[in-house]
Amino acid sequence: MPTCPRCQQPVSATAIECPACRLTLKAHGHPGIPLHRAVGEAFLCETCTYHFDDTCTFPQRPQAQTCTLYQDRHHAATQGQAPTYTIPWWRKYAGWIALAVLISVSVLVTLFS
């Protein structure tokens, strides 16, 4: 069971706010959007993946103390890369293949009729 970052009281994983100190735990009042908070006076951007690859568009960057998109760059590096999926060549060019077959059949019908 997670604990509140402010008062260290145990809270439900789906709790929107801490029942003891009323600290907001979920973003926009939605139990599915976690709200990441910086510890102490540090900023989240110092360890965020999106800050280092310069894709962050958060208005409070680089002094964000709370963020909904925070991803720890050290934790992400240890998990590895996401799997890359490739499309087979015949599926990638299916439209062109169908057009070539249609033209070939049309030429063959014209020649042998």
C-alpha positions as CSV (number, residue, x, y, z in Angstrom):
1,M,0.0,0.0,0.0
2,P,1.5,3.4,-1.0
3,T,2.1,6.1,1.5
4,C,1.4,9.9,1.3
5,P,4.6,11.8,0.5
6,R,3.7,14.6,2.9
7,C,2.4,12.8,6.1
8,Q,3.6,9.2,5.4
9,Q,0.1,7.8,6.2
10,P,-0.9,4.7,4.2
11,V,-3.4,5.5,1.4
12,S,-5.2,3.5,-1.2
13,A,-3.6,3.1,-4.6
14,T,-6.7,4.7,-6.2
15,A,-7.1,7.5,-3.7
16,I,-7.4,10.9,-5.3
17,E,-6.2,12.8,-2.2
18,C,-4.7,11.8,1.2
19,P,-7.5,11.3,3.7
20,A,-5.3,12.7,6.5
21,C,-3.6,15.8,5.1
22,R,-5.7,16.3,1.9
23,L,-2.7,16.4,-0.4
24,T,-3.6,15.7,-4.0
25,L,-2.2,12.4,-5.1
26,K,-3.8,12.0,-8.6
27,A,-3.8,14.6,-11.4
28,H,-7.0,16.3,-12.5
29,G,-9.1,14.3,-9.9
30,H,-8.8,11.1,-12.0
31,P,-7.6,7.9,-10.2
32,G,-5.8,6.7,-13.3
33,I,-3.5,9.7,-13.7
34,P,-0.6,9.6,-11.2
35,L,0.9,12.9,-10.0
36,H,4.6,12.6,-9.5
37,R,6.1,14.9,-6.9
38,A,9.7,16.0,-6.2
39,V,11.3,15.2,-2.9
40,G,12.3,18.2,-0.9
41,E,13.6,21.2,-2.9
42,A,14.8,19.2,-5.9
43,F,13.1,19.4,-9.3
44,L,11.7,16.5,-11.2
45,C,13.3,17.7,-14.4
46,E,16.8,16.9,-13.1
47,T,16.1,13.2,-13.5
48,C,13.4,13.1,-16.2
49,T,13.9,11.3,-19.5
50,Y,11.8,13.9,-21.4
51,H,14.0,16.8,-20.1
52,F,17.2,15.1,-21.3
53,D,16.0,14.3,-24.8
54,D,14.4,17.7,-25.0
55,T,10.9,16.5,-25.8
56,C,9.3,18.0,-22.7
57,T,6.6,20.6,-23.3
58,F,5.6,21.1,-19.7
59,P,5.2,24.8,-18.9
60,Q,7.0,24.6,-15.5
61,R,10.1,23.0,-17.1
62,P,12.9,23.0,-15.7
63,Q,11.5,23.8,-12.3
64,A,8.7,21.4,-12.1
65,Q,7.9,20.0,-8.7
66,T,4.9,18.0,-9.8
67,C,4.3,16.3,-13.2
68,T,2.0,13.8,-14.7
69,L,4.4,12.6,-17.4
70,Y,7.5,12.2,-15.3
71,Q,9.7,9.2,-16.2
72,D,12.9,8.6,-14.3
73,R,15.7,8.3,-16.9
74,H,17.8,6.0,-14.7
75,H,14.9,3.6,-14.3
76,A,14.0,3.7,-18.0
77,A,17.6,2.9,-19.0
78,T,17.7,-0.3,-16.9
79,Q,14.4,-1.5,-18.4
80,G,15.9,-1.5,-22.0
81,Q,14.4,-0.5,-25.3
82,A,10.9,-1.1,-26.4
83,P,10.6,-3.9,-28.9
84,T,10.7,-2.7,-32.5
85,Y,8.1,-4.2,-34.9
86,T,8.8,-4.5,-38.6
87,I,6.2,-4.8,-41.3
88,P,6.9,-7.5,-44.0
89,W,7.8,-6.1,-47.4
90,W,4.8,-7.7,-49.1
91,R,2.4,-6.1,-46.6
92,K,4.1,-2.7,-46.8
93,Y,3.8,-2.6,-50.6
94,A,0.4,-4.5,-50.9
95,G,-1.2,-1.7,-52.9
96,W,1.6,-1.6,-55.5
97,I,1.7,-5.4,-55.8
98,A,-2.1,-5.4,-56.4
99,L,-1.7,-2.7,-59.0
100,A,1.1,-4.7,-60.8
101,V,-0.9,-7.9,-60.7
102,L,-4.0,-6.1,-62.2
103,I,-1.9,-4.5,-65.0
104,S,-0.2,-7.9,-65.7
105,V,-3.5,-9.7,-65.9
106,S,-4.9,-6.9,-68.2
107,V,-1.9,-7.2,-70.5
108,L,-2.1,-11.0,-70.6
109,V,-5.9,-10.9,-71.4
110,T,-5.3,-8.4,-74.2
111,L,-2.5,-10.5,-75.7
112,F,-4.2,-13.8,-75.6
113,S,-7.7,-12.8,-76.6
